[in-house]
Amino acid sequence: MSAADPLQPLLRLGDVAALADSARQAIAAVHRRPVSLRRAEVTGSESVLRGARTSALLDDPSIRLGDEPTGVLGLSISVSSMLAPDSLQSSARVFGRAPLQILARMSVLAGGGGRPEGSPERLQRLAALLTGDAHDVLLPQVVHAEILAHALLGEHSGLVARAAGRLAAVSTGFDPRGLAVPETYLLRHRTEYLAAAQAWAEGSAVEFLELSLRSWIAGAEEAEAIARAL
């Protein structure tokens, strides 16, 4: 983290600094597991599929996961294709240098027009963060919150926000193989999640940051369960 890191002030909020350290340690431990080193493509595929299904439920709790992947579920799976093991590293590289290109592609896959539908200025500032030197753990949370809370990419900004947060975690090295499944925790705490996004939109960051970081800690536990099942 650079001394000029624009996200550093966020570490002074509530339990953010401690939770960020815990999330980093939890995900690093998953990546050190032998199965994560040998078969990252298998654990990564399962993580992406679980995340896509859960992300769809966050947008529409009425969907049934056994149904054909249409509607919100189909859109979520389409967006998450950019996180699949065979495209993950390429997506992350482009995201780190041309984030608006990746976000436009995610928007199209989510059924949007590939153009900003919220504040173009906020999206430009977010792109500047992604191409700068921001905190490796906090940046994915900020990406997620900004896109979701301000509906920067239209109706299905939630699907894009969660996928973009995951991709930012790969790009910064926080979760370099995309193994964690933070969406599961968010679904269990859906009411608090939506309230935290609203608080972010109203100018309070601590609620979303703390909840989101806890979701990554729980997401590391989900990744551990995937690894143990192999």
Secondary structure in CASP SS format (residue, H / E / C, confidence):
PFRMAT SS
TARGET T0000
AUTHOR 0000-0000-0000
METHOD secondary structure of the structure
MODEL  1
M C 1.00
S C 1.00
A C 1.00
A C 1.00
D C 1.00
P C 1.00
L C 1.00
Q H 1.00
P H 1.00
L H 1.00
L H 1.00
R H 1.00
L C 1.00
G C 1.00
D C 1.00
V H 1.00
A H 1.00
A H 1.00
L H 1.00
A H 1.00
D H 1.00
S H 1.00
A H 1.00
R H 1.00
Q H 1.00
A H 1.00
I H 1.00
A H 1.00
A H 1.00
V H 1.00
H H 1.00
R H 1.00
R C 1.00
P H 1.00
V H 1.00
S H 1.00
L H 1.00
R H 1.00
R C 1.00
A H 1.00
E H 1.00
V H 1.00
T H 1.00
G H 1.00
S H 1.00
E H 1.00
S H 1.00
V H 1.00
L H 1.00
R H 1.00
G H 1.00
A H 1.00
R H 1.00
T H 1.00
S H 1.00
A H 1.00
L H 1.00
L H 1.00
D H 1.00
D C 1.00
P C 1.00
S C 1.00
I C 1.00
R C 1.00
L C 1.00
G C 1.00
D C 1.00
E C 1.00
P C 1.00
T C 1.00
G H 1.00
V H 1.00
L H 1.00
G H 1.00
L H 1.00
S H 1.00
I H 1.00
S H 1.00
V H 1.00
S H 1.00
S H 1.00
M H 1.00
L H 1.00
A C 1.00
P H 1.00
D H 1.00
S H 1.00
L H 1.00
Q H 1.00
S H 1.00
S H 1.00
A H 1.00
R H 1.00
V H 1.00
F H 1.00
G H 1.00
R H 1.00
A C 1.00
P H 1.00
L H 1.00
Q H 1.00
I H 1.00
L H 1.00
A H 1.00
R H 1.00
M H 1.00
S H 1.00
V H 1.00
L H 1.00
A C 1.00
G C 1.00
G C 1.00
G C 1.00
G C 1.00
R C 1.00
P C 1.00
E C 1.00
G C 1.00
S C 1.00
P H 1.00
E H 1.00
R H 1.00
L H 1.00
Q H 1.00
R H 1.00
L H 1.00
A H 1.00
A H 1.00
L H 1.00
L H 1.00
T C 1.00
G C 1.00
D C 1.00
A C 1.00
H C 1.00
D C 1.00
V C 1.00
L H 1.00
L H 1.00
P H 1.00
Q H 1.00
V H 1.00
V H 1.00
H H 1.00
A H 1.00
E H 1.00
I H 1.00
L H 1.00
A H 1.00
H C 1.00
A C 1.00
L C 1.00
L C 1.00
G C 1.00
E C 1.00
H C 1.00
S H 1.00
G H 1.00
L H 1.00
V H 1.00
A H 1.00
R H 1.00
A H 1.00
A H 1.00
G H 1.00
R H 1.00
L H 1.00
A H 1.00
A H 1.00
V H 1.00
S H 1.00
T H 1.00
G C 1.00
F C 1.00
D C 1.00
P C 1.00
R C 1.00
G C 1.00
L C 1.00
A C 1.00
V C 1.00
P C 1.00
E H 1.00
T H 1.00
Y H 1.00
L H 1.00
L H 1.00
R H 1.00
H C 1.00
R H 1.00
T H 1.00
E H 1.00
Y H 1.00
L H 1.00
A H 1.00
A H 1.00
A H 1.00
Q H 1.00
A H 1.00
W H 1.00
A H 1.00
E C 1.00
G C 1.00
S C 1.00
A C 1.00
V H 1.00
E H 1.00
F H 1.00
L H 1.00
E H 1.00
L H 1.00
S H 1.00
L H 1.00
R H 1.00
S H 1.00
W H 1.00
I H 1.00
A H 1.00
G H 1.00
A H 1.00
E H 1.00
E H 1.00
A H 1.00
E H 1.00
A H 1.00
I H 1.00
A H 1.00
R H 1.00
A H 1.00
L C 1.00
END
